[in-house]
Amino acid sequence: MFVGPIFFREAAITPRRRSFFLSRLLYPLSLFFFMYTAWLLVAGTGAQTIRNVGDMAQFGAVLLKLLAPIQLALLSFMAAIQATSSIAIEKDRNTLLLLLLTRLNNSELVLGRLCGSLLTSLVNLALALPIFLAVILFGGTGIAQIVWIFVVTLLAILLSGSWGALVGFWREKSFQALAMALMGLVTWIAVWEFIGGSGLDFNGVSADRWSVWFSPLRAVMAATDPMVGHNYRETLLPFCVVNLSGLVLLNAIAIWRVRVWNSGRDLRPTTEADSGGVTIWGAEHDLNLEKQLGPEQKVLKETANPTTGSVARRPSRDVWSNPVLWREMRTWAYGRRILLIRAVYWTISLAVLAATAFLVANKMALIADPTSTIYLPTIMKLAMPFLFVSLMIVNALGVTSITSERDGKSLDLLLVTDLTPKEILFGKLLGVMFVTLDSIVFPLLFCGLMFASGLITLENLLFILVGLIVLNVFSAMLGIHCGRSFPTSRPAILASLGTQFFLFLGTVTCMLLLVSFAGNVDSQLAAFLTFIVGGGIGLFWVLGSHNPSAAMFTASILMPIGMFHAMTSLLLRQYMFVFLDVVVIFSFAVVAMVVPALTEFSYSTGSPRGFDDE
């Protein structure tokens, strides 16, 4: 078979993992409780009343419009992260080179790893089908809508996984691959959302139609249209053609270039005879560097050169009192190609700032899409993906700063030195904040531009700036906490990025439910109680199962409650309460993760490999 033995191994091992059983249980239950909560908001709290069949049908139609994009976002994100992380971990462990030395051809390597990493997402998609079919019982929806929703979601999962696999084979470090995968996905969606809302025409075709052809989010929303059975030829069939073409192109590039990108040139040791006794920067650079250093900063390295017998003269480097922080800030700890990640992020940031200035100049920033059932200003369609990507980049570097050390077999050596837990923790934390400084500063500049344009007041600007700083510290510490708690890299990366994503998606979901169904937001706590309790238990299982503590349990319970109260306060325009909820609760969560790390070396350094390791 063209997928090869890698896929068959994953297909045999994946069903034996506890995480696979948990995902099969939790995902359909989450969809069911989402539908149950929406029903309570409509009929169980007195906010609205179901009077006739028409009201029931309207509820079913709105529920489908909420379920479809949430499922698309969740499964597409997990497909991309699982595909990227599975390949990046192989690189960190230097096992990908061993696979390249076997008789596996390129297609078996690429497609086998891709299909194996998508098993969980595809199984969850199949398990969601009965939940979506149950929505038909409310009325207002039909079987054609369900079929097209699942076709669009399936193609989006395959395309997202293919993009993640391509980036995983291309980039040399885990952080580089994860950051590029996230930026690529979110940027693609944001660009077509911006184009679709522009109202322009291209070659006689409206921008909205173009966005449906290229954007999975727009396509899945088009699939929820009751008339999709009649107009699918103009909307969804072109999307399928474009999506399949992109799928073939991404996998073809990965198959063609996989051995070129992973040739192992960086692993071959170089000798002075190979390099002529100079560094990669050249003899002139080395001579100038040596002139700038004093005699006390130079060292003679007595090396036995078999050809000339000469003595190589190399300058030494001063290391700070905290060598962990020195390595993070003064060396290429995450590879030199991280400059490409920064260049891409700078391009995205400048484009967002330019788009914001354009919307303000044309007085379009606060205009919402008239076809949408939910009021969402155009400026928010730019701000939400941009802030999400920035926080995810900080989180990705936080978790990979630990997992890369473990996979490189250097974490054990680090823990047996005379470094204190404080030096290791703050060295990593400050190093992550320094490397991702771009992702912290540009969102602050974006908020400053909104203030200068008159979109927010000075008070709200201060609230947002302090809140963003707290969220960035939380994102970095969440990554470090998951990296040090889980014994292997793959569950650590999935737990860290998944927790960050679920907090963001849960916040957006609660807001959509409140806006779509609720009448009085002050009386909806009972309807959301299932989500709050389930979210708290899930957070404690991820954050505190390996290092349980009373503080971590309290933080896990408070975060869902605080986010719900923040959303209701935001809808009531009580911005002070939003600020206090975010700052107090997430600061407490940071302290709950920091304090145990300061008292002991509680870093998981791996365990005998088994089916539950990954």
C-alpha positions as CSV (number, residue, x, y, z in Angstrom):
1,M,0.0,0.0,0.0
2,F,1.2,3.5,-0.8
3,V,1.1,4.7,2.8
4,G,3.6,2.0,3.9
5,P,4.5,0.4,7.2
6,I,4.6,3.7,9.2
7,F,0.9,4.1,8.9
8,F,0.2,0.5,9.8
9,R,2.3,0.8,12.9
10,E,0.4,4.0,13.9
11,A,-2.9,2.3,13.1
12,A,-1.9,-0.7,15.4
13,I,-0.5,1.4,18.3
14,T,-2.9,4.4,18.4
15,P,-6.0,2.5,19.6
16,R,-3.9,1.2,22.5
17,R,-3.2,4.6,24.0
18,R,-5.3,6.1,26.8
19,S,-5.3,9.5,25.1
20,F,-7.1,7.9,22.1
21,F,-9.9,6.5,24.2
22,L,-10.2,9.8,26.1
23,S,-10.5,11.8,22.9
24,R,-13.2,9.4,21.6
25,L,-15.1,9.9,24.8
26,L,-14.7,13.6,25.4
27,Y,-15.1,15.0,21.9
28,P,-18.7,13.7,21.2
29,L,-19.6,14.5,24.9
30,S,-18.4,18.1,24.4
31,L,-20.6,18.5,21.3
32,F,-23.6,17.0,23.1
33,F,-23.2,19.3,26.1
34,F,-22.8,22.2,23.8
35,M,-26.1,21.4,22.2
36,Y,-27.6,20.8,25.7
37,T,-26.4,24.1,27.0
38,A,-27.8,25.9,23.9
39,W,-31.2,24.2,24.6
40,L,-31.1,25.3,28.2
41,L,-30.4,28.9,27.1
42,V,-33.5,28.8,24.9
43,A,-36.0,26.8,26.8
44,G,-34.6,26.0,30.3
45,T,-33.9,29.4,31.8
46,G,-36.9,31.5,30.7
47,A,-34.7,33.8,28.6
48,Q,-36.5,32.7,25.5
49,T,-39.5,30.6,24.8
50,I,-40.2,27.9,22.3
51,R,-43.8,28.7,21.2
52,N,-44.2,26.8,17.9
53,V,-42.5,24.6,15.3
54,G,-41.0,27.7,13.7
55,D,-39.1,28.6,16.9
56,M,-37.8,25.0,17.1
57,A,-36.6,25.1,13.5
58,Q,-34.9,28.5,14.0
59,F,-33.1,27.0,17.1
60,G,-31.8,24.0,15.0
61,A,-30.6,26.3,12.2
62,V,-28.7,28.6,14.6
63,L,-27.3,25.6,16.5
64,L,-25.9,24.1,13.2
65,K,-24.3,27.5,12.3
66,L,-22.4,27.4,15.6
67,L,-21.5,23.7,15.7
68,A,-20.0,23.5,12.2
69,P,-17.3,26.2,12.5
70,I,-16.4,25.1,16.0
71,Q,-15.8,21.5,14.8
72,L,-13.8,22.8,11.8
73,A,-11.6,25.0,14.0
74,L,-11.0,22.3,16.6
75,L,-10.2,19.3,14.3
76,S,-8.2,21.4,11.7
77,F,-6.0,22.8,14.5
78,M,-5.4,19.5,16.1
79,A,-4.7,17.8,12.7
80,A,-2.0,20.5,11.9
81,I,-0.4,20.3,15.4
82,Q,-0.4,16.5,15.5
83,A,1.2,16.2,12.1
84,T,3.8,18.9,12.8
85,S,4.7,17.7,16.2
86,S,5.0,14.0,15.2
87,I,7.6,14.9,12.6
88,A,9.4,17.5,14.6
89,I,9.9,15.1,17.5
90,E,11.4,12.5,15.1
91,K,13.9,15.2,14.1
92,D,14.7,16.2,17.7
93,R,15.4,12.5,18.6
94,N,17.5,12.0,15.4
95,T,15.3,9.1,14.4
96,L,14.1,10.6,11.1
97,L,17.5,10.0,9.6
98,L,17.2,6.3,10.6
99,L,13.9,6.1,8.7
100,L,15.6,7.7,5.7
101,L,18.2,5.0,5.7
102,T,15.6,2.2,5.4
103,R,14.0,0.9,2.2
104,L,11.0,3.3,2.7
105,N,10.5,5.5,-0.3
106,N,9.5,9.1,0.0
107,S,5.8,8.7,-0.4
108,E,5.7,5.9,2.2
109,L,7.6,8.2,4.6
110,V,5.5,11.3,4.0
111,L,2.1,9.9,3.5
112,G,2.5,7.2,6.2
113,R,3.5,9.8,8.8
114,L,0.7,12.1,7.7
115,C,-2.1,9.5,7.7
116,G,-0.9,8.1,11.0
117,S,-1.0,11.5,12.7
118,L,-4.5,12.2,11.4
119,L,-6.1,9.0,12.8
120,T,-7.4,10.7,16.0
121,S,-8.9,13.7,14.1
122,L,-10.6,11.5,11.5
123,V,-12.1,9.2,14.2
124,N,-13.4,12.2,16.1
125,L,-15.0,13.5,12.9
126,A,-16.8,10.2,12.4
127,L,-18.0,10.2,16.0
128,A,-19.5,13.6,15.6
129,L,-21.8,12.5,12.8
130,P,-24.6,11.2,15.1
131,I,-24.6,14.5,17.0
132,F,-25.0,16.5,13.8
133,L,-27.7,14.2,12.5
134,A,-29.6,14.7,15.8
135,V,-29.7,18.5,15.0
136,I,-32.0,17.6,12.1
137,L,-34.7,16.5,14.7
138,F,-35.1,20.2,15.7
139,G,-36.0,21.2,12.2
140,G,-34.6,23.9,10.1
141,T,-31.8,21.8,8.7
142,G,-31.5,19.0,6.2
143,I,-29.3,16.0,5.3
144,A,-27.6,17.9,2.5
145,Q,-26.3,20.5,4.9
146,I,-24.8,17.8,7.2
147,V,-23.2,16.0,4.3
148,W,-21.5,19.1,2.9
149,I,-20.4,20.2,6.4
150,F,-18.6,16.9,6.8
151,V,-17.1,17.0,3.3
152,V,-15.7,20.5,3.9
153,T,-14.4,19.6,7.4
154,L,-12.8,16.4,6.0
155,L,-11.0,18.3,3.3
156,A,-9.9,21.0,5.8
157,I,-8.5,18.3,8.1
158,L,-6.5,16.7,5.3
159,L,-5.2,20.1,4.0
160,S,-4.3,21.3,7.5
161,G,-2.5,18.0,8.2
162,S,-0.6,18.2,4.9
163,W,0.5,21.7,5.7
164,G,1.7,20.7,9.1
165,A,3.6,17.7,7.7
166,L,5.2,19.8,5.0
167,V,6.4,22.4,7.6
168,G,7.5,19.6,9.9
169,F,9.8,18.0,7.3
170,W,11.0,21.4,6.1
171,R,12.0,23.2,9.4
172,E,14.9,22.0,11.5
173,K,13.5,22.7,15.0
174,S,10.2,22.0,16.8
175,F,9.5,25.6,17.6
176,Q,10.2,26.7,14.0
177,A,7.8,24.0,12.6
178,L,5.0,24.7,15.1
179,A,5.2,28.5,14.7
180,M,5.2,28.3,10.9
181,A,2.3,25.9,10.9
182,L,0.2,28.1,13.2
183,M,1.0,31.3,11.4
184,G,0.2,29.7,8.0
185,L,-3.2,28.4,9.1
186,V,-4.4,31.5,10.9
187,T,-3.1,33.9,8.2
188,W,-4.8,31.9,5.5
189,I,-8.2,32.2,7.2
190,A,-7.7,35.8,8.2
191,V,-6.7,36.9,4.7
192,W,-9.8,35.4,3.1
193,E,-12.0,36.8,5.9
194,F,-10.6,40.3,5.1
195,I,-11.0,39.8,1.4
196,G,-14.5,38.4,1.8
197,G,-15.6,41.4,3.9
198,S,-14.1,43.9,1.5
199,G,-17.1,43.9,-0.9
200,L,-14.9,44.1,-4.0
201,D,-15.2,42.2,-7.3
202,F,-12.4,40.3,-9.0
203,N,-12.8,39.3,-12.7
204,G,-16.5,39.6,-12.3
205,V,-16.7,37.4,-9.3
206,S,-17.5,38.9,-5.9
207,A,-14.9,38.8,-3.1
208,D,-17.4,36.8,-1.0
209,R,-17.6,34.1,-3.6
210,W,-13.7,33.9,-3.9
211,S,-13.4,33.6,-0.1
212,V,-15.8,30.7,-0.1
213,W,-13.7,28.9,-2.7
214,F,-10.5,29.3,-0.8
215,S,-11.4,29.6,2.9
216,P,-12.6,26.5,4.8
217,L,-14.3,28.7,7.4
218,R,-16.4,30.5,4.7
219,A,-17.0,27.2,3.0
220,V,-18.4,25.5,6.1
221,M,-20.6,28.5,6.7
222,A,-21.9,28.2,3.2
223,A,-22.6,24.5,3.8
224,T,-25.0,25.5,6.6
225,D,-27.2,27.4,4.1
226,P,-30.5,25.7,3.7
227,M,-30.3,26.2,0.0
228,V,-26.9,24.4,-0.3
229,G,-28.5,21.5,-2.1
230,H,-29.2,23.8,-5.1
231,N,-26.2,26.2,-5.1
232,Y,-23.4,23.8,-4.2
233,R,-22.1,23.9,-7.8
234,E,-21.3,27.6,-7.6
235,T,-19.8,27.5,-4.1
236,L,-18.7,24.2,-2.6
237,L,-17.6,22.3,-5.7
238,P,-15.0,24.9,-6.6
239,F,-13.9,24.8,-2.9
240,C,-13.4,21.0,-3.2
241,V,-11.4,21.4,-6.4
242,V,-9.2,24.1,-4.9
243,N,-8.7,22.2,-1.6
244,L,-7.8,18.9,-3.4
245,S,-5.4,20.8,-5.6
246,G,-3.7,22.3,-2.6
247,L,-3.7,18.9,-0.9
248,V,-1.9,17.2,-3.9
249,L,0.5,20.2,-4.2
250,L,1.6,20.2,-0.5
251,N,2.2,16.4,-0.4
252,A,4.0,16.4,-3.8
253,I,6.4,19.1,-2.5
254,A,7.0,17.2,0.7
255,I,7.6,13.9,-1.1
256,W,10.0,15.6,-3.6
257,R,12.0,17.5,-1.0
258,V,12.0,15.3,2.1
259,R,15.5,13.9,1.6
260,V,16.9,17.2,0.6
261,W,15.6,18.9,3.7
262,N,16.7,16.1,5.9
263,S,20.1,15.1,4.4
264,G,21.8,15.2,7.8
265,R,24.5,17.6,6.7
266,D,24.3,19.5,10.0
267,L,25.1,16.4,12.0
268,R,28.4,15.6,10.2
269,P,31.3,16.8,12.4
270,T,33.7,19.2,10.8
271,T,37.4,19.3,11.4
272,E,39.9,22.1,11.1
273,A,41.3,20.5,8.0
274,D,37.8,20.7,6.5
275,S,37.2,24.3,7.4
276,G,40.8,25.6,6.9
277,G,41.1,26.4,10.7
278,V,38.5,29.1,10.6
279,T,34.8,29.3,11.5
280,I,31.9,29.5,9.0
281,W,32.1,33.3,9.0
282,G,35.5,33.3,7.4
283,A,39.1,34.2,8.3
284,E,38.6,38.0,8.1
285,H,35.7,37.9,10.5
286,D,37.6,35.7,13.0
287,L,40.6,38.0,12.8
288,N,38.5,41.1,13.6
289,L,36.8,39.3,16.4
290,E,40.1,38.3,17.9
291,K,41.4,41.9,17.8
292,Q,38.3,43.1,19.7
293,L,39.0,40.7,22.6
294,G,41.5,41.2,25.3
295,P,44.2,38.7,26.2
296,E,42.3,37.4,29.2
297,Q,39.3,36.5,26.9
298,K,41.4,34.2,24.7
299,V,42.3,30.6,25.1
300,L,44.7,28.3,23.3
301,K,43.1,25.0,22.4
302,E,45.8,22.3,22.1
303,T,44.5,20.2,19.3
304,A,46.4,17.5,17.5
305,N,46.1,18.4,13.9
306,P,47.2,15.3,12.0
307,T,48.3,17.3,8.9
308,T,50.1,20.4,10.2
309,G,50.5,19.8,13.9
310,S,49.6,23.4,14.4
311,V,47.8,24.9,17.4
312,A,44.4,26.4,16.8
313,R,43.8,29.8,18.4
314,R,40.1,30.3,19.3
315,P,38.5,33.1,21.3
316,S,36.4,32.1,24.3
317,R,33.0,33.5,25.2
318,D,32.0,35.0,28.6
319,V,29.1,33.1,30.1
320,W,26.7,34.9,32.5
321,S,26.1,33.8,36.1
322,N,22.9,32.1,34.8
323,P,24.2,30.0,31.8
324,V,20.6,28.9,30.9
325,L,19.5,32.5,30.3
326,W,22.8,33.2,28.5
327,R,22.2,30.3,26.1
328,E,18.6,31.4,25.4
329,M,19.6,35.0,24.7
330,R,23.2,34.9,23.3
331,T,23.2,31.7,21.2
332,W,21.2,30.2,18.4
333,A,19.5,27.8,20.7
334,Y,16.5,27.4,18.4
335,G,18.4,27.4,15.1
336,R,19.5,30.2,12.8
337,R,16.4,29.8,10.6
338,I,14.3,31.3,13.3
339,L,15.0,34.5,11.5
340,L,12.6,33.3,8.8
341,I,9.9,32.9,11.4
342,R,10.5,36.4,12.6
343,A,10.4,37.7,9.1
344,V,7.1,36.0,8.4
345,Y,5.6,37.3,11.7
346,W,6.9,40.8,11.0
347,T,5.2,40.7,7.6
348,I,1.9,39.5,9.1
349,S,2.1,42.2,11.8
350,L,2.8,45.0,9.4
351,A,0.0,43.8,7.2
352,V,-2.4,43.8,10.2
353,L,-1.3,47.3,11.2
354,A,-1.8,48.5,7.6
355,A,-5.2,46.9,7.3
356,T,-6.2,48.5,10.6
357,A,-5.2,51.9,9.3
358,F,-7.1,51.2,6.1
359,L,-10.3,50.3,7.9
360,V,-10.1,53.3,10.2
361,A,-9.4,55.7,7.2
362,N,-12.4,54.3,5.4
363,K,-14.6,54.2,8.6
364,M,-15.1,50.4,8.2
365,A,-13.5,49.3,11.5
366,L,-16.8,49.0,13.4
367,I,-18.9,47.8,10.5
368,A,-20.2,44.2,10.9
369,D,-21.0,41.7,8.2
370,P,-24.8,42.2,7.5
371,T,-25.2,38.5,6.5
372,S,-23.9,37.2,9.8
373,T,-26.3,36.4,12.7
374,I,-23.7,37.6,15.2
375,Y,-22.5,41.2,15.5
376,L,-18.7,41.1,15.0
377,P,-16.9,44.3,13.9
378,T,-14.4,44.0,11.1
379,I,-11.6,45.2,13.3
380,M,-12.3,42.2,15.6
381,K,-11.8,39.8,12.7
382,L,-8.3,41.1,12.4
383,A,-7.5,41.4,16.2
384,M,-8.7,38.0,17.3
385,P,-6.6,35.8,14.9
386,F,-3.6,38.1,15.3
387,L,-3.7,38.0,19.1
388,F,-4.3,34.2,19.0
389,V,-1.2,33.6,16.8
390,S,1.0,35.8,19.0
391,L,0.0,34.0,22.2
392,M,0.4,30.6,20.6
393,I,3.9,31.4,19.4
394,V,4.9,32.3,23.0
395,N,3.3,29.1,24.2
396,A,4.9,26.9,21.5
397,L,8.4,28.2,22.3
398,G,7.8,27.7,26.1
399,V,7.0,24.0,25.7
400,T,9.6,23.3,23.1
401,S,12.3,24.9,25.1
402,I,12.0,22.0,27.5
403,T,11.0,19.2,25.1
404,S,14.0,19.9,22.9
405,E,16.4,19.7,25.8
406,R,14.8,16.3,26.7
407,D,14.9,14.9,23.2
408,G,18.5,16.1,22.8
409,K,19.5,14.2,25.9
410,S,20.7,17.4,27.5
411,L,18.0,17.8,30.2
412,D,19.5,15.1,32.4
413,L,22.9,16.8,32.2
414,L,21.3,20.2,33.1
415,L,19.7,18.7,36.2
416,V,22.9,17.3,37.6
417,T,24.8,20.6,37.5
418,D,25.0,23.0,40.4
419,L,22.2,25.2,38.9
420,T,19.3,25.9,41.2
421,P,15.6,25.4,40.2
422,K,15.3,29.2,40.3
423,E,18.1,29.7,37.7
424,I,16.7,27.0,35.4
425,L,13.0,28.2,35.6
426,F,13.7,32.0,35.2
427,G,16.4,31.3,32.7
428,K,13.9,29.5,30.5
429,L,11.0,31.9,31.2
430,L,13.0,35.1,30.5
431,G,14.7,33.5,27.5
432,V,11.3,32.6,26.0
433,M,10.0,36.1,26.5
434,F,13.2,37.5,24.9
435,V,13.1,35.3,21.8
436,T,9.4,36.0,21.3
437,L,9.6,39.7,22.0
438,D,8.2,40.4,18.6
439,S,5.1,38.4,19.4
440,I,4.7,40.5,22.6
441,V,5.4,44.0,21.2
442,F,3.4,44.0,18.0
443,P,0.0,43.2,19.7
444,L,0.7,46.1,22.1
445,L,1.4,48.3,19.0
446,F,-1.9,47.2,17.5
447,C,-3.7,48.3,20.6
448,G,-1.9,51.6,20.6
449,L,-3.0,52.1,17.0
450,M,-6.6,51.4,18.0
451,F,-6.3,54.0,20.7
452,A,-4.8,56.6,18.4
453,S,-7.6,56.0,16.0
454,G,-10.2,56.6,18.6
455,L,-11.6,53.1,18.7
456,I,-10.8,52.6,22.4
457,T,-10.4,54.9,25.4
458,L,-7.3,55.5,27.4
459,E,-8.7,53.5,30.3
460,N,-9.5,50.5,28.1
461,L,-6.0,50.8,26.5
462,L,-4.4,50.4,29.9
463,F,-6.7,47.4,30.7
464,I,-5.8,45.7,27.4
465,L,-2.0,46.3,27.7
466,V,-1.8,44.9,31.3
467,G,-4.0,42.0,30.4
468,L,-1.9,41.1,27.3
469,I,1.3,41.2,29.3
470,V,-0.3,38.8,31.9
471,L,-1.6,36.5,29.2
472,N,1.9,36.4,27.6
473,V,3.5,35.4,30.8
474,F,0.8,32.8,31.4
475,S,1.4,31.4,27.9
476,A,5.1,31.1,28.4
477,M,4.8,29.5,31.8
478,L,2.0,27.1,30.6
479,G,4.4,25.8,28.0
480,I,7.3,25.4,30.5
481,H,4.9,23.7,33.0
482,C,3.6,21.2,30.4
483,G,7.1,20.5,29.1
484,R,8.5,19.8,32.6
485,S,5.5,17.7,33.7
486,F,5.0,15.3,30.9
487,P,7.6,12.5,30.4
488,T,7.6,12.6,26.6
489,S,7.5,15.4,24.0
490,R,4.4,14.7,22.0
491,P,1.8,14.7,24.9
492,A,3.6,17.8,26.4
493,I,3.2,19.7,23.1
494,L,-0.3,18.7,22.5
495,A,-1.3,19.4,26.2
496,S,0.3,22.9,26.1
497,L,-1.0,24.1,22.7
498,G,-4.3,22.3,23.2
499,T,-4.9,24.0,26.6
500,Q,-4.1,27.4,25.1
501,F,-6.4,26.7,22.1
502,F,-9.2,25.3,24.2
503,L,-9.1,28.4,26.5
504,F,-9.4,30.6,23.4
505,L,-12.0,28.5,21.6
506,G,-14.0,28.1,24.9
507,T,-14.1,31.8,25.3
508,V,-15.3,32.4,21.8
509,T,-17.8,29.6,22.1
510,C,-19.3,31.0,25.3
511,M,-19.6,34.4,23.7
512,L,-21.3,33.0,20.6
513,L,-23.8,31.1,22.8
514,L,-24.5,34.2,24.9
515,V,-25.1,36.4,21.9
516,S,-27.0,33.9,19.8
517,F,-29.4,32.5,22.4
518,A,-29.4,34.4,25.6
519,G,-31.7,37.2,26.5
520,N,-30.4,38.2,30.0
521,V,-26.7,37.3,30.4
522,D,-26.9,37.7,34.2
523,S,-29.0,34.6,34.5
524,Q,-27.1,32.1,32.4
525,L,-24.8,30.5,35.0
526,A,-26.9,27.4,35.4
527,A,-26.9,26.7,31.7
528,F,-23.1,27.0,31.5
529,L,-22.5,25.0,34.7
530,T,-21.7,21.8,32.7
531,F,-19.1,23.6,30.6
532,I,-17.5,25.3,33.6
533,V,-17.3,22.1,35.7
534,G,-16.1,20.0,32.7
535,G,-13.5,22.7,31.7
536,G,-12.2,22.9,35.3
537,I,-11.8,19.1,35.5
538,G,-10.1,19.0,32.1
539,L,-7.7,21.8,33.0
540,F,-6.7,20.1,36.3
541,W,-6.1,16.8,34.5
542,V,-3.8,18.5,32.0
543,L,-2.0,20.9,34.4
544,G,-2.1,19.0,37.7
545,S,-2.3,15.3,37.1
546,H,1.5,14.9,37.1
547,N,2.2,17.5,39.9
548,P,-1.1,17.9,41.8
549,S,-1.5,20.7,44.3
550,A,-4.3,22.6,46.0
551,A,-3.2,25.8,44.2
552,M,-3.3,24.1,40.8
553,F,-6.7,22.7,41.5
554,T,-8.0,26.1,42.6
555,A,-6.6,27.7,39.5
556,S,-8.1,25.1,37.2
557,I,-11.5,25.7,38.7
558,L,-11.2,29.5,38.7
559,M,-10.2,29.9,35.1
560,P,-13.4,28.7,33.5
561,I,-15.5,30.6,36.0
562,G,-13.4,33.7,35.5
563,M,-13.6,33.5,31.7
564,F,-17.4,33.1,31.8
565,H,-17.7,36.1,34.1
566,A,-15.4,38.1,31.9
567,M,-17.5,37.3,28.8
568,T,-20.7,38.3,30.5
569,S,-19.1,41.5,31.8
570,L,-17.8,42.3,28.4
571,L,-21.3,42.0,26.9
572,L,-22.6,44.3,29.7
573,R,-19.7,46.7,29.0
574,Q,-18.3,46.4,32.5
575,Y,-14.7,46.5,31.4
576,M,-13.2,46.8,34.9
577,F,-14.6,43.4,35.8
578,V,-13.1,41.9,32.6
579,F,-9.7,43.4,33.5
580,L,-9.8,42.1,37.0
581,D,-11.0,38.6,36.0
582,V,-8.1,38.2,33.5
583,V,-5.3,39.7,35.6
584,V,-6.2,38.2,38.9
585,I,-7.1,34.6,37.8
586,F,-4.3,34.2,35.2
587,S,-1.7,35.7,37.6
588,F,-2.8,33.2,40.2
589,A,-2.4,30.4,37.7
590,V,1.1,31.6,36.9
591,V,2.0,31.6,40.6
592,A,0.5,28.1,41.0
593,M,2.8,26.8,38.3
594,V,5.9,28.8,39.3
595,V,6.1,28.1,43.1
596,P,6.5,24.3,42.8
597,A,9.1,24.7,40.1
598,L,11.2,26.9,42.4
599,T,11.4,24.4,45.2
600,E,12.4,21.2,43.4
601,F,13.8,19.7,40.2
602,S,10.4,18.2,39.2
603,Y,11.3,17.7,35.6
604,S,10.1,14.5,33.9
605,T,13.1,13.1,32.1
606,G,11.4,10.2,30.3
607,S,10.3,6.7,31.1
608,P,10.5,3.3,29.4
609,R,8.6,3.6,26.2
610,G,5.2,2.1,26.0
611,F,1.9,2.7,24.2
612,D,0.9,5.6,26.5
613,D,4.2,7.5,26.0
614,E,3.0,9.3,23.0
